[in-house]
Amino acid sequence: MRSWGSSNRLSAAAGAHSPFTSRVSALLLAMFATTATIYVAGRLWQGSENRLHLVEGFERRNSQVKSAMSVDDTLKLASCGEQKKKLAAAEMDLAAARQAGFVSKHSAEKGDGHSKKNLLAVIGIITTFGRKKNRDAIRKAWMPTGAALKKLEDEKGIVVRFVIGRRFLFYMIEVLIFPCFVHLRSDYCSANHGDSLDREIDSENRQTNDFIVLDGKVEATEEAPKKTKLFFINAVENWNAEFYVKINDDVFVNIDALGATLSTHLDKPRVYIGCMKSGEVFSEPNHKWYEPDWWKFGDGKSYFRHASGEIYAISRALAQFISINRSILRTYAHDDVSTGSWFIGLAAKFINEGNFCCSSWSPGALCAAV
């Protein structure tokens, strides 16, 4: 048991050491604070140096990029700008061509029905019923048949087809489109039903595969101009060619000479080629060449210049013009006059090609009418 005296001595000893302990603690705290301050300042200084190095590196890279852009990339950007200007100008020209009727609005969306490649020419030989002898003579003389017909297309880019309409429209409606809808008898629905002339053409075409059959066109002499118009429409919508050529089925053609002649006019965008003529307009109803619209051709009663009907060619732009404006292009009594009239008001080049003036056959001639 401690005495009161001993307790007083312990208290006195503790009191004697208290100031010393306080000074040591304050010194240690000051040293710790100084050390912490130096450490934090060093870290901050190191961080600022790192940031400075990063900024300098970024600026160097940025200057390198700018210097590189000033040589190649700047030229590329300038070239792209020029191309954009040219593209905008081309789009404006295309829009103007569409408005003028020289480019189909759907041409870019449609695929070619028969050939995707660009052909030199599609030749339509205008024929009719009862002219099989003429067609056979042409097949023997200058128009290939079978595999040779396809070879002509593949190697020389020339498509040749006979063009004919239908004898009766009801044949097309009831037999080709709605067979057996009207009459539900087996004999009526047989393959032999229909006009015999139409059946003969279908049979001939199955053997030769060289026809364009205009199902929506009635075959008649007075309808020849409309038939020619339908040929151009059908041809330009199914084949992508530089030229479309109309020929009568009593004309013999040198295919190589025709191709060579057409090739000399490839640089002309809107061209109408043929043996150009004018001729008298006949106003007498009983005349063979009577023109019901004779009064439109002036007091002189003379036709404007147009290509003779035996053979003539038009470029793709003119064929597209016919296709697009089919509903408003009128026809006259004769197909050659009608075709010529469609181009009178256009910026089309009329070419009087002497090789297209068919007469008697001679060596090296392009064509001959028989």
C-alpha positions in Angstrom: 0.0 0.0 0.0 1.4 3.3 -1.1 1.8 6.1 1.3 0.8 9.6 0.7 4.4 10.7 0.5 5.3 8.3 -2.2 2.4 9.4 -4.4 3.5 13.0 -4.2 7.0 12.1 -5.3 5.7 10.3 -8.4 3.6 13.2 -9.4 6.4 15.6 -9.0 8.6 13.4 -11.3 6.0 13.3 -14.0 5.6 17.0 -13.9 9.3 17.5 -14.2 9.5 15.5 -17.5 6.4 17.0 -19.3 7.9 20.1 -21.0 10.7 18.0 -22.6 8.2 15.5 -24.1 6.1 18.3 -25.6 9.1 19.8 -27.4 10.2 16.5 -28.9 6.7 15.8 -30.2 6.5 19.3 -31.8 9.9 18.8 -33.4 8.9 15.4 -34.9 5.6 16.8 -36.2 7.5 19.7 -37.9 9.9 17.3 -39.5 7.1 15.1 -40.8 5.2 18.1 -42.2 8.3 19.4 -43.9 9.1 16.0 -45.4 5.5 15.7 -46.7 5.6 19.2 -48.1 8.8 18.4 -50.0 7.4 15.1 -51.3 4.1 16.7 -52.5 5.9 19.6 -54.2 8.3 17.1 -55.9 5.4 15.1 -57.2 3.6 18.2 -58.5 6.8 19.4 -60.2 7.3 15.9 -61.8 3.7 15.9 -63.0 4.0 19.4 -64.5 7.2 18.3 -66.4 5.4 15.2 -67.7 2.5 17.4 -68.9 4.9 19.8 -70.6 6.6 16.9 -72.4 3.2 15.6 -73.5 2.2 18.9 -74.8 5.5 19.3 -76.7 5.2 15.9 -78.2 1.6 16.5 -79.3 2.6 19.8 -80.9 5.5 18.1 -82.8 3.2 15.4 -84.1 0.6 17.9 -85.1 3.2 20.0 -87.0 4.3 16.8 -88.8 0.7 16.0 -89.8 0.3 19.5 -91.1 3.5 19.4 -93.1 2.4 16.0 -94.6 -1.0 17.4 -95.5 0.6 20.3 -97.2 2.1 18.0 -99.9 0.2 14.9 -100.8 -3.0 15.1 -98.8 -3.6 18.7 -99.6 -3.4 17.8 -103.3 -5.8 14.9 -102.7 -8.2 17.1 -101.0 -8.1 19.6 -103.8 -8.6 16.8 -106.3 -11.6 15.5 -104.4 -13.0 19.0 -104.4 -12.6 19.2 -108.2 -14.2 15.8 -108.6 -17.2 16.9 -106.5 -17.6 19.9 -108.8 -17.5 17.7 -111.9 -20.0 15.3 -110.4 -22.4 18.1 -109.6 -22.0 19.4 -113.1 -22.6 15.9 -114.6 -25.7 15.5 -112.4 -27.0 18.8 -113.8 -26.3 17.7 -117.3 -28.1 14.4 -116.7 -31.1 16.1 -115.3 -31.2 18.4 -118.3 -30.9 15.4 -120.7 -33.8 13.6 -118.8 -35.9 16.7 -119.1 -35.2 16.9 -122.8 -36.2 13.3 -123.2 -32.9 11.8 -124.3 -32.3 9.6 -121.2 -34.9 7.3 -119.6 -35.6 8.0 -116.0 -35.6 4.3 -115.3 -32.6 3.3 -117.4 -30.3 3.0 -114.4 -32.8 0.9 -112.6 -33.5 -1.6 -115.3 -31.4 -4.4 -116.5 -31.2 -5.3 -120.1 -33.6 -8.0 -121.1 -31.3 -9.8 -123.6 -27.8 -8.5 -123.2 -25.9 -6.6 -120.5 -23.0 -5.7 -122.7 -22.9 -2.8 -125.0 -23.7 -3.8 -128.5 -22.9 -2.1 -131.8 -26.4 -2.4 -133.4 -29.8 -4.0 -133.1 -31.2 -4.7 -136.6 -35.0 -5.1 -137.0 -36.1 -6.6 -140.3 -39.7 -5.4 -140.8 -41.8 -8.3 -142.1 -45.4 -9.5 -142.2 -47.6 -12.5 -142.8 -47.1 -14.4 -146.1 -43.5 -13.3 -146.5 -41.8 -16.5 -145.3 -40.0 -16.9 -148.7 -38.4 -13.4 -148.2 -37.3 -14.4 -144.6 -35.9 -17.7 -145.8 -34.0 -15.9 -148.6 -32.5 -13.4 -146.1 -31.5 -16.3 -143.8 -29.7 -18.0 -146.6 -28.1 -14.8 -148.0 -26.9 -12.7 -145.1 -28.6 -13.3 -141.8 -27.0 -16.1 -139.7 -29.2 -18.8 -138.1 -28.9 -21.0 -135.0 -25.6 -20.8 -133.1 -24.1 -18.5 -135.8 -26.8 -15.9 -134.9 -25.6 -15.9 -131.3 -22.0 -15.8 -132.4 -22.7 -12.7 -134.5 -24.0 -11.0 -131.3 -21.1 -12.2 -129.1 -18.2 -11.4 -131.5 -19.4 -8.4 -133.5 -22.0 -7.0 -131.2 -24.8 -7.1 -133.8 -28.3 -8.5 -133.1 -30.6 -9.3 -136.0 -34.3 -10.1 -135.7 -37.4 -10.2 -137.8 -40.2 -7.8 -136.5 -43.8 -8.7 -136.8 -47.1 -8.0 -135.1 -50.2 -10.1 -134.5 -53.1 -10.9 -136.8 -55.8 -10.3 -134.2 -55.6 -8.8 -130.7 -58.1 -11.3 -129.3 -55.5 -14.0 -130.1 -53.1 -12.2 -127.7 -55.7 -11.6 -125.1 -57.4 -15.0 -125.0 -54.6 -17.3 -125.9 -51.4 -15.7 -124.7 -52.7 -13.8 -121.6 -56.0 -15.3 -120.4 -56.1 -18.8 -121.9 -59.4 -20.6 -121.3 -60.9 -17.7 -119.2 -63.7 -17.1 -121.7 -64.3 -20.6 -123.0 -63.7 -23.5 -120.6 -63.8 -26.2 -123.3 -60.8 -28.4 -123.9 -61.0 -28.0 -127.6 -61.0 -24.2 -127.2 -58.0 -24.3 -124.9 -55.9 -26.5 -127.1 -52.6 -25.3 -128.5 -54.1 -25.1 -132.0 -56.6 -22.4 -131.1 -56.0 -19.0 -132.5 -55.5 -17.5 -136.0 -53.6 -19.7 -138.3 -51.2 -16.9 -139.4 -50.3 -16.2 -135.8 -49.7 -19.9 -135.2 -47.5 -20.1 -138.2 -45.3 -17.3 -136.9 -45.1 -18.9 -133.5 -44.1 -22.2 -135.0 -41.5 -20.5 -137.2 -40.1 -18.6 -134.3 -39.8 -21.8 -132.2 -37.6 -23.3 -134.9 -35.5 -20.2 -135.7 -35.7 -18.0 -132.5 -35.1 -14.9 -134.6 -38.3 -12.9 -134.2 -39.4 -9.8 -132.2 -43.2 -10.5 -132.0 -45.1 -7.3 -131.1 -48.0 -8.9 -129.3 -49.8 -5.6 -128.7 -49.7 -4.6 -132.4 -52.1 -5.6 -135.1 -50.4 -6.4 -138.4 -51.8 -4.1 -141.1 -50.3 -2.2 -144.0 -51.7 1.2 -142.7 -50.1 0.5 -139.3 -46.6 0.2 -140.6 -45.4 3.6 -139.1 -46.7 2.6 -135.6 -45.1 -0.8 -136.0 -41.7 0.8 -136.7 -42.1 3.0 -133.7 -42.9 -0.1 -131.5 -39.8 -1.8 -132.9 -37.5 1.0 -131.7 -39.3 1.1 -128.3 -38.9 -2.7 -127.9 -35.3 -2.8 -129.0 -34.0 0.1 -126.8 -35.8 -1.3 -123.8 -34.3 -4.8 -124.3 -30.9 -4.2 -125.8 -28.2 -1.7 -124.9 -26.8 -0.8 -128.3 -25.1 2.2 -130.0 -27.4 2.0 -133.0 -30.9 0.7 -133.9 -31.4 -0.2 -137.5 -34.7 -0.6 -139.5 -34.6 -2.7 -142.6 -37.3 -3.9 -145.0 -37.5 -7.7 -145.7 -36.7 -7.2 -149.4 -33.3 -5.7 -148.7 -30.1 -7.7 -148.7 -27.3 -6.4 -146.4 -23.6 -6.8 -146.1 -23.3 -7.1 -142.3 -19.5 -6.3 -142.2 -19.9 -3.2 -144.3 -22.9 -2.1 -142.2 -20.9 -2.5 -139.0 -18.0 -0.6 -140.4 -20.2 2.3 -141.6 -21.9 2.6 -138.3 -18.6 2.5 -136.4 -17.5 5.7 -138.2 -20.3 7.6 -136.4 -19.8 6.4 -132.9 -18.6 9.8 -131.8 -21.9 11.4 -132.6 -24.4 11.2 -129.7 -27.7 12.0 -131.6 -27.4 10.7 -135.2 -29.9 9.8 -137.9 -28.2 7.9 -140.8 -29.8 7.0 -144.1 -30.2 7.7 -147.8 -31.8 11.2 -147.4 -34.5 12.3 -149.7 -37.7 14.5 -149.7 -40.3 13.7 -152.3 -43.8 14.7 -153.3 -46.8 14.7 -151.0 -49.9 13.2 -152.7 -53.2 14.6 -151.6 -55.5 12.5 -153.9 -57.2 9.8 -151.7 -57.1 7.2 -154.5 -53.3 7.5 -155.0 -51.1 4.7 -153.7 -49.0 7.0 -151.6 -51.8 9.2 -150.4 -51.0 11.3 -147.3 -54.0 12.2 -145.2 -52.1 15.1 -143.6 -50.9 16.5 -146.9 -52.0 20.0 -145.9 -49.3 20.1 -143.2 -46.5 20.1 -145.7 -47.1 23.5 -147.2 -48.3 24.7 -150.6 -45.4 23.0 -152.3 -46.6 19.6 -151.2 -43.1 18.4 -150.5 -41.9 16.2 -147.6 -39.0 17.4 -145.4 -35.7 15.6 -145.6 -35.8 12.1 -144.2 -34.1 8.7 -144.7 -35.4 6.3 -147.3 -37.4 3.5 -145.8 -35.3 0.6 -147.1 -32.7 0.9 -144.4 -31.8 3.6 -141.9 -30.2 3.8 -138.4 -30.6 5.9 -135.3 -28.4 6.3 -132.3 -29.3 5.2 -128.8 -30.3 8.7 -127.6 -32.8 9.1 -130.4 -34.3 5.6 -129.8 -34.6 6.5 -126.1 -36.4 9.7 -127.1 -38.9 7.7 -129.1 -39.4 5.3 -126.2 -39.9 8.0 -123.6 -42.2 10.1 -125.8 -44.1 7.3 -127.5 -47.5 8.6 -126.5 -47.1 12.0 -128.1 -45.2 11.2 -131.3 -47.6 11.1 -134.1 -47.3 9.0 -137.3 -47.9 9.9 -140.9 -48.9 7.6 -143.8 -45.4 6.2 -144.3 -42.9 4.9 -141.7 -39.9 6.7 -143.2 -41.6 10.1 -143.1 -42.9 9.4 -139.6 -39.4 8.6 -138.3 -37.9 11.6 -139.9 -40.6 13.9 -138.4 -39.7 12.9 -134.9 -36.2 14.3 -135.2 -37.0 17.6 -137.1 -37.1 19.7 -134.0 -34.3 18.0 -132.1 -30.5 18.7 -132.0 -29.9 15.6 -134.1 -27.4 15.2 -136.9 -28.9 14.1 -140.2 -26.3 12.1 -142.2 -26.9 11.4 -145.8 -25.0 8.1 -146.1 -24.5 7.1 -149.7 -23.9 3.5 -148.7 -27.4 3.3 -147.4 -28.9 4.1 -150.9 -29.8 0.6 -151.9 -30.0 -0.3 -155.6 -28.7 -3.3 -157.6 -26.1 -5.4 -155.8 -22.5 -4.7 -156.6 -19.2 -5.9 -155.0 -18.5 -4.1 -151.8 -22.0 -2.6 -151.6 -23.6 -2.2 -148.2 -27.1 -3.1 -149.3 -29.3 -4.0 -152.2 -33.2 -3.8 -152.6 -34.7 -6.7 -154.6 
